[in-house]
Amino acid sequence: MDDQISWPCHLISLFVTSENPNSCIQSPQEHLNWVNNSFHSYVDDNKGGICILAHPMGMPFHAAKEIAALQYLAGIEISHGGNSLKCEALWDSLLTICHDNGRPYLWGYGADDSHSIEQDKIGLSFVTARLLDFTEKDLKKALNEGAFYTSNGPSIAEITVTGKRISLVLSQESEVRWLKSGQWGFDASATVSVKRGNNHCVKCDKNVVKSDYLLNKSDSTIYPASARFIRALVIDKNGKVAQTMPFKIIRPDSIESYYPEKGQWYRGQTHNHCDVTGQKKRALRDYHLAYKKIGHTWSFATDYSYWLTPFQMHKEESIPVMTGVYPVHIREGEAAECTMIGRCFGNDDKIYIGGQLIKGSKWLYDTRLSLSLPDNLKQGCYDLTLVTPDGYKATLPDCIALQERTADNEGWTTFTTINSTLPSNKIVCVKVRNDNEIWVGTQYGAVRIKDNTWKTFTRDDYPQQIGDAILDIAFDHKNNVYLSHFRGLTIISPNDSIRLLRTEHGLLSREVNQVMITAKDDIWVSYSGRSNKISRSQDNGNHWEHFAPPNIEGCVLGIDLAEDRLGRILFSTPGKGVAVFDNNRWQVWNKANSGLADDFVRRLFVDKENRIFFATTHSGVSPQGGLSVLKDSHWQSYTQDKKQLASYRVWDVFVSHNGFVWCSTSNGVSCLNKAGQWKTYTMTNSGLASNRVLCATEDRAGVLWFATDKGLSRFQPHFTL
């Protein structure tokens, strides 16, 4: 599942080999282009993956033109969490625009998206696809070509098209409404009419188990240019509905059918979550079994590894998975030997780099392959793709860096799940405690590094007290450690006793986003989701008070929190600037009334000179954002277009002991030295593990630590910075 900038919904990517590493910095169309690359589909059918727009009911009706303009989008969720009504008008508009512009129809999919596998929270919305064979390839073909119907209740036993007639056989007595372009809805009694509008239809059959529709002149459905298509709504006695895909009117006597003449129906759904835990296999098995219990034969768990097969037979154990490759950094123009790590490798597998077949790859065993990279690759970052003889693919995106010849890798070390006890390679944050303990927050828990000893704090280690994705880490003056995550706020004492704070302890939500400790040891937290409040405790989490800053209603507050040298508390927001609280009154700094580069402020940092640094991204489609600095009422901004920053999306900022400013961006780490000169560290000029850097810090020895999506990078400079 991928969030795209400026959109209030997600793009769900199915049948892809991995997560798109650049989705967070791409437009929707750029992400769709990535998914459409055939090397990014784990089903080897010379086509890309399937991309679906999730829960678009929050988008305005006029967004249909913008949605329909997206190339390679397969469709939208028309039934979401049991609600099949809210997208009816939008879907009709989309289908009409697609028809008139000669582009493929945008199909309508069904998904639970309940973030649960409890029996009363699954099977709310589903898709029933007609397949010739129960294979990933046939399921992908059906979901791509519209050979399915979507429902939140009723079942359809047969759908047939003969000439100009469409026939349905139902599994229960229902009302059937036949609609042409411009007609939608089922929230009131049907109006049989040729006119456009809500609850209008050209035919309505009540209390039937069979229904058909014949193109005819009186309904104007023999005219393809105006009627465009026919579709059916099957409404049962409980008001639940099944929605067929549109049948394109080709000629006055011909309708296009997308359903195989032979085959069987298989029920599933396209989007739900387990949610993610460190105990991935157990949760995944539970997910499969829960859906199998309600009769689903396939269902996608979109919070797990993206290669995951949707089938309940656990066939994913035979699908190749690539987890790493070494070495990662290779000089341009040099041939190199690499080892690929994973599972389910075979002797006849083929390996590609950037789409180019690698000759001479050698199978070592089912978890290792040896590769001989050619010497003609140009500088840049490359995907590795494995293709099996039985039609599966696995891809590691951007896993090989062909470096410039002057690249300097000295002093760099990267820790991953392969060479350390990190529970995940996706590092969210890294912080240093005064006694030089390094604390690392990952997608599946935290790690403490002290005196070269690593200790994990994961949900496997402490099932009742630790969450999974550690979003932030903070320390108080008593050496307590605070971890924020989606299960609450965990406090770890110096002797490693652990306490979990949740709503029953006074928090507004268990989904704690960021945590900050003030000079007086006050605890401030912000929340994920739609909360517009932040909370403070002045007694070690025993009691909480809550604040809602004025003038920024409707905004998720507290992406980050900081305290300046004047004792003011700063809260950064996504799109409304920064709220500032001095214990008596509030004020808001934004792009309109200050020198902020953008109102979407990701991170805050206050240095010993009381300079306030603002890491911003962009809140719109056009590139903007960067680094802003406030010192004594004077603002200064640095941006990518001035060739200062590597990217206009700055995720984090901090100042090292020598006064250098380090900006973590989506395209490397940009450093501003005391002389005002910028230098950027990337995979192609240094030993950095990935160009996508979320956080950075410095320990007491002057060693720099970088949180990336491919591990934890450590840089011990061998020269004077």
Buried (B, 14 or more C-beta within 10 A) or exposed (E): BBEBBEBEBBBBBBBBBBBBBBBBBBBBBBBBBBBBBBBBBBBBBEBBBBBBBBBBBEBEEEBBEEBBEBEBBBBBBBBBBBBBBBBBBBBBBBBBBBBEEEBBBBBBBBBBBBEBBEEEBBBBBBBBBBBBEBBBBBBBBBBBBBBBBBBBBBBBEEBEBEEBEBBBEBBBEBBBBBBBBBBBBBEEEBBEEBEEEBBBBBBBBEEBBEBBBBBEEEBEBBBBEEBBBBBBBBBBEEEBBBBBBBBBBEEBEBBBBBBBEEBEBBBBBBBBBBBBBBBBEEBBEBBBEBBBEEEBBBBBBBBBBBBBBBBBEEEBEEBBBBBBBBEBBBBBEEEBEBBBBBBBBEEEBBBBBBEBEBEEBEEEEEEBBBBBBEEEBEBBBBBBBBBBEEEBBBBBBBBBBBBBEEBBBEBBBBBBBBEBEBBBBBBBBBBBBEEEBBBBBBBBBBBBBEEEEBEBBBBBBBEEBBBBBBBBBBBBEEBBBBBBBBBBBBBBEEEEEBBBBEEEBBBBBBBBBBBBBBEEBBBBBBBBEEBBBBBBBBEBBEEBEEBEBEEBEEBBBBBBBBBBEEEBBBBBBBBBBBBBBEEEEBBBBBBEEBBBBBBBBBBBBBBEEEBBBBBBBBBEEEBBBBBBBBEEEEBEBBBBEEEBBBBBBBBBBBBBEEBBBBBBBBBBBBBBEEEEEBBBBBBBBBBBBBBBBBBBBBBEEEBBBBBBBBBBBBBEEEEEB
